[in-house]
């Protein structure tokens, strides 16, 4: 049985792209919800794909006052 190292490298590259995309998405969601982009990036790096789910919930349910999300939804109470 021969393991081709090039196939392992391609899978690792795809996982790296997914990890970076997750961090970018979490950072963007955090900044739109009024939180620091750093906290979104950290969540995206540590939780991989699950971080996006966390920030979607925060973005939809708990935007900070004065954020772009709160302004577009008419403000939260």
Secondary structure, DSSP 8 states (H G I E B T S, - for coil): ----HHHHHHHHHHHHHHHHHHHHHHHHHHHHTTS-HHHHHHHHHHHTTHHHHHHHHHHHH---TTSHHHHHTT---
